[in-house]
Amino acid sequence: MNLIDIRNLSIELQTSTQPILAVDRVNLTMKEGEVRGLVGESGSGKSLLAQAIVGVLDEKWKVDADRFHWRGNDLMRLTPEERKAIISKDVAMIFQEPMACLDPTTTIGEQLEEAVDVEQLTGFFWQKRQQRKLAAINLLHKVGIKQHEMCVKSFPHQLTDALCQRVMIAMALARRPMLLIADEPTAAMESTNQGQIFRLLASLNQLKNMSILLISHDLENVTHWTNAITVMYSGQFVEAGTTEQIFNQPYHPYTRALVDSSPKANRMIPNKSRLMTLPGSIPILQHLPIGCRLGPRCPRAQQKCVHAPKIKNFHGHQVSCHFPLKDSYS
Amino acid sequence: MSNVLLQVINLSKNYKDKNYWFNRKCVAALEPLSFDIMAHKTLAIVGETGSGKSTLAKLLVGAELPTTGHIRLNGQTLAPGDFKQRCQYIRMIFQDSGTTLNPSLTIEQLLDEPLRLNTDLDETERHQLIRDTLKKVGLLAEHMSFYPHMFSGGQKQRISLARAIILKPQVIILDEALASLDPSLRSQIINLLLDLQQQMGLAFILISHNLGIVRHFSDDMMVLCQGKVLEFGKTTDILQKPQHKYTKKLIMSQRFQLLHR
């Protein structure tokens, strides 16, 4: 069964003049135990999508979807309270810049104890305090922090970035979620620390069968850790498929450009040669092009591209383009 | 072969801990190191946080005074306090281009400032130079009257690049200047930097922790760890046959990601 199944999700920003379509008909499906990467450059609406799943967008944003299923339940039909009950039980989220997300005025221990689920504690009320402490320490052990005494007593600013991110993951694990949404968990982190965090997430995925939605702006950073990847551009769905499909045979010109533009991915190119790029820059929300939003930058754009393309499916490899690069590989 | 452009001899930096009156503690941020850079070449400096990368950059631009050693530009020793010469020939670009541009000045005023301080061109000449420089980094002359907040991240980085090259420098220091950009913009900027290097004969000092960019962009490479130079040599040699354990670890931590693909 699909863990999450979203079809044609649109998110609109209500402004005083006219509504702006920030996310335009995006599809996302996740199976249980899957690690899915959600890749897009800044302003592509990937964080908005994550926030819409968790349901933390305020009234300015209008969320609309043809289908929004969580394990078979249609979330769009539920009342906000019911929805909140389901989501807070099963979904957890971690953010970039962990140090800024933790409360700077309380110790790590207190913050962790606050996150511990009350329903998991058994015993009389005088035992609960002790149990809470133990549960917090257990959580720290789960994310691979061995010196728990040091850690629970310290404040966020006394720990390193990677340790703070581990603490964030520990908090996310407190309710034993089925889906962990990691919104750029390693942005602005050293490469050695990045590896640590990704390894931790991968082991959680394998040991606890927890699904992970890994949001990143860099395709090459996530390819090693994901089973499947969804690519977005400027609020539109671009391409989805397994990691091999996306990385070795991208069908969409944008994905092709992303893969080609990273100097690490194509090691064949000679030193100091020009990298392949798309001309221009990412459109801002106030001036979005009509039809396919990649249109003005796309090397293969034709007249047809002023109409938004329908999603084509080639054996599970979905692509949203009038002229996919499928034929160029055979 | 072109001659040595920038020569660094025995440069080191110690920070004194001022809390102790007697028994002063000394922290060696950078141990003595020497290197040369030719024109048209790029030196990459790699290391973790606290390895002294940024200290080295600060010493080169003159924001900090070195404890020992000296820097020679074209065979001429740069005096520690002589900013006039340094500003002309050694320029720096920072990581976060958004916060390094003064939000209350237009682009023309921003680019005018280094010209007024360092050259004796009159107003029309300065105007023309700004126009040419903006064109060189791929912006339009109309952008002169814009304010920094009207630009996207990639364009802001282009403006800081324009500010760096407007004085026709010989060395540009890129302190993580490419890290915060989106991939497609990053490759645009890399192409632009390579073009400028070709045209103007610039030498770059690239401080980065993305080894993919380092491999593509640089000729020589220096690995720093806690202020010590662990390895120094040709980039291709070091990345193919790392000698030190630390370098191997650094390479492994990035290379495993694409091992199977």
Interface residues (C-beta under 8 A of the other chain):
Chain A: E41 S42 A188 E190 S191 T192 Q194 G195 H217 D218 L219 E220 N221 T223 H224 E244 F247 N248 A257 L258 S261 S262 P263 K264 A265 I269 N271 K272 R274 L275 M276 T277 L278 S281 I282 I284
Chain B: E48 T49 S152 G153 G154 Q155 A179 S180 D182 P183 S184 L185 R186 S187 Q188 I190 N191 L194 H209 N210 L211 G212 I213 R215 H216 F217 D219 T235 T236 K249 L250 S253 Q254 F256 Q257 L258 L259 H260 R261
